[in-house]
Amino acid sequence: MEYHMEYSPNEAAKAEKESFVDNDVDRSFLKKKKNIFIIMSVSAICIFACSVFYFTRPTSRSDMFNNSSEKDVNDDYIISSLLKSKSGKKFIVSKIEELILLHDKNNNAQVKTESSLVTRGDDNNIKGITTTSNNYKKRFGHLKVAKKSNVVNFLDTKFLMTNLESVNAFYIFMKEHGKKYTSADEMEKKFIAFSKNIAKIDAHNKSNSLYIKGINQFADLTYEEFKKKFLTLKKFSFNKYRGILSHVVNYYDIINKYKPHDAVVDRVSYDWRLHGGVTPVKNQGNCGSCWAFSTVGVVESQYAIRKNLIASISEQQLVDCSQQNNGCNGGFIELSFDDMINLGGLCSDKDYPYVADIPELCQIDSCTKTFTISSYLEVPQDKFKEALQFLGPISVSVAVSDDFAFYKEGIFDGECGDEPNHAVMVVGYGMEEIYNTQTKRNEKHYYYIIKNSWGNAWGEKGFIKLETDEYGYRKPCFLGSDAVIALID
């Protein structure tokens, strides 16, 4: 835009002087902006470094399980570790670079708008900013330098905190779960996995689903890592072993013994947690021993129901001593019950405590009092609700997926795994009326109540509700393709 004005020769010198003063002020302003930007950028890097370092400090143990939960984490160790590592420094800088790139993308429209307002008289200012950008590149290497408009916005506190949200979430996750990593490279990989999982969780929670997801102890694992470590149940065929297993009894013989002739199956709700038939949730830790927790849990329930005895029985003894299973590398539900009988029973948790992923030799004589079973049975696929109500909780297989892993609450209706890979317990069933915003009416949703072995911080205090129908015939995620109940005398 051009302006045409008349002025006297005397006014020319005055105008030139004013222009010189304005130009000098403008350069001074840019210099201040440059200094502020550098200070804030370095501050952001330091904040992130301090946050990350807070959680990784050397352990006195020289074992291979440094990714296990530890409550005490030292800031100095994390800071010194990353600053001594080229990859650590690169990781910190890359995070800041990602923030700037993201901000550049979001502000393209704003930059175009502002550039259209620049007049010819601003050419000197633009050259000044280019010089500033080149100097900044010399100091910070390949880190992308933002334009003037982006520099101003980058200095905004709200902008910084918004983009540091994922870093802050990772910081909190490490603190709450006592995570520590062996190197800066491992920390970077875990942060990437964590960020992807968080994105999936947020996307799901914005969808129309019966359940919601949440951050838990698995948030820094890829699904492949999670599957390899925790989904270790092995596929079993009763037909293959039917002539070999001598302790299997017929379902109908047993149900006729425990179900009164005039009894009616409650199709709506029966929860053994409300009848004293479920013991506290346990945590299998970093060991693929779901098969042991599922089967031992069923035995604990039988003692609670039949003998009114609340017992905590040793999963570790079964992991160490079961000849037909593979310890932390997986096992079978049916063969676990078979080995319990062959071992002559199991000790209590107190006499034979759980140590998770630390290998131990079988200590068969660790106690004088044992908890024994006499036999076990396979539950027919159309008799789940009947078996639950009159016999007790069932040890079952299920096909766990990425969705299942991050379940927090609600009725699970998400995607399932390709095949059974995890052992849990069905401890009851229920029904909930949920308002459908599309049909604008309440709808009945039936579900099975599943007890897991991932601690009471997972899911609904260690439990998950899995969608079914009124008769219990629908069993998603291959639920109960293996379904076994143990019996005691």
Secondary structure, 3 states (H helix, E strand, C coil): CCCCCCCCHHHHHHHHHHHHHHHHHHHHHHHHHHHHHHHHHHHHHHHHHHHHHCCCCCCCCCCCCCCCCCCCCCHHHHHHHHHHCHHHHHHHHHHHHHHHHHHHHHCHHHHHHHHCCCCHHHHHHHHHHHHHHHHHHHHHCCCCCCCHHHHHHHCCHHHHHHHCHHHHHHHHHHHHHCCCCCCHHHHHHHHHHHHHHHHHHHHHHCCCCCEEECCCCCCCCCHHHHHHHHCCECCCCHHHHCCCCCCEECHHHHHHHHCCCCCCCCCCCEEHHHHCCCCCCCECCCCECHHHHHHHHHHHHHHHHHHCCCCCECHHHHHHHCCCCCCCECECHHHHHHHHHHCCCECECCCCCCCCCCCCCCCCCCCCCCECCCEEEECCCCCHHHHHHHCCCEEEEECCCHHHHCEEEEEECCCCCCCCCEEEEEEEEEEEEEEECCCCEEEEEEEEEEECCECCCCCECCEEEEEECCCCCCCCCCCCCCEEEEECC
